[in-house]
Amino acid sequence: MKFKSKNLREIAECIIGDKNYFDYKSSRYISEFFEDCGLPFTHDGSTRWAWTSDRLAELLEESCPPNALPPTFVHVLRALMHKSDATEDDPERINALIELNKPLSREGYEAFYGTDNNLYIKNLHNNQTIKPVENPHRIFSEIEIKKRERLISYLDMCSEDQLIENVLLPLFRILGFQRITVAGHKDKALEYGKDIWMKFILPTQHIIYFGIQVKKGKLDSSGVTKTGNHNIAEIYNQTTMMLGHEIFDPETNKRVLVDHAYIIAGGEITKAARNWLGGKLDAHKRSQIIFMDREDILNLFTVNSIDVPEII
């Protein structure tokens, strides 16, 4: 990936502090900045903006998914825009963000602050957020713990449709899935065993299609379905239909088969339920099934920059 020279220079001038609302950096502090970013760059005493621009160009040459930016380049911008480095005349870094977005917007990107006060970048052509992969199994901050508790309260009270529309759809969008289409809940005749279908584009431009079956409550393998629970046998037929039916992708104008099926529960998916379904499916179809239960939803939602929906 390449940026225009003018735009690289302006981003470099933000880094070295030649732009308003950014702290000035001498040669030593330019080197320290890149060292703090985990990069082995040491300024050689040459023209500051030109040297920094060349380093940014090198970072942009790293591989990345289509319509995205290399992770290291994004990391540098996030470090540059950390709110702890705000100047007295721009305490919320709003003006600094405006300066950074001038060159970024000319390349088709826009930077913004998430609810966690970290910088994120989105592609203006497809409105997809470019972000580092968050670890959902790390230790949560105090703010994230409170966010998780609010989401637990929401999951306890929401309907299945609200789980899909207000929790799962925003989550999958920010994780990079595309063409997320909901089917079936307003007209059950349209469901065909799929609550949602979506696709993920690999760096090689190949497309993987996913069908999603969503249940609000717990999935178990008991003989009788309890109130709020769903017997895994109830979705067995829907899962096999999901993997056997074609879907139409209007962007490619082709009918395609679903490659993988997500089975998602707003409650627990018991080990017995997973084993029961695994025993019913042949080896090929077993490899196509991905389980996702409440803990997975909570952890992924918590570490990503998504607002918890309001309980109405």
PyMOL commands that set and color helices and strands:
alter all, ss='L'
color gray80, all
select helices_A, chain A and resi 5-16+27-36+48-60+71-80+83-85+94-106+142-157+160-174+188-190+232-244+271-280+283-286+294-303
alter helices_A, ss='H'
color red, helices_A
select strands_A, chain A and resi 109-113+119-123+129-130+178-182+196-201+207-215+218-220+229-231+246-249+254-257+260-265+289-292
alter strands_A, ss='S'
color yellow, strands_A
deselect
rebuild
show_as cartoon
